[in-house]
Amino acid sequence: MPDLNLFDLNKPEDLYRILQDVYKAYIKNPTEKDFFFLALGLTHLREWIAEKSWEDVKKKRKNQGNP
């Protein structure tokens, strides 16, 4: 993954750190904005760690004979 230097988000660890901060704030004072950020952020964190998109995962499963 190329370094974009966008909001200091270059590695999965950077996104994870921000998600941790937002989660701590969400626990103290739940807001819809933080919930939405956490839901999307955790989804993208999985993709960053795997360095694959959901479409790539579905193709791989199909090629292995899994539904």
For each residue, the residues with C-beta under 8 A, 3 or more apart:
1: 48 51
2:
3: 10
4: 9 10
5: 8 10
6: 9
7:
8: 5 14
9: 4 6 14 15 18
10: 3 4 5 14
11: 14 15 48
12: 15 16 45 48 49
13: 16 17
14: 8 9 10 11 17 18
15: 9 11 12 18 19 41 44 45 48
16: 12 13 19 20 45
17: 13 14 20 21
18: 9 14 15 21 22 41
19: 15 16 22 23 38 41 42 45
20: 16 17 23 24
21: 17 18 24 25
22: 18 19 25 26 34 37 38 41
23: 19 20 26 27 38
24: 20 21 27 28
25: 21 22 28 29 34
26: 22 23 29 30 31 34 35 38
27: 23 24 30
28: 24 25
29: 25 26
30: 26 27 34 35
31: 26 34 35
32: 35 36
33: 36 37
34: 22 25 26 30 31 37 38
35: 26 30 31 32 38 39
36: 32 33 39 40
37: 22 33 34 40 41
38: 19 22 23 26 34 35 41 42
39: 35 36 42 43
40: 36 37 43 44
41: 15 18 19 22 37 38 44 45
42: 19 38 39 45 46
43: 39 40 46 47
44: 15 40 41 47 48
45: 12 15 16 19 41 42 48 49
46: 42 43 49 50
47: 43 44 50 51 52 53 54
48: 1 11 12 15 44 45 51
49: 12 45 46
50: 46 47 57
51: 1 47 48
52: 47 56 57 60
53: 47 56 57
54: 47 57 58
55: 58 59
56: 52 53 59 60
57: 50 52 53 54 60 61
58: 54 55 61 62
59: 55 56 62 63
60: 52 56 57 63 64
61: 57 58 64 66 67
62: 58 59 65 66
63: 59 60
64: 60 61
65: 62
66: 61 62
67: 61
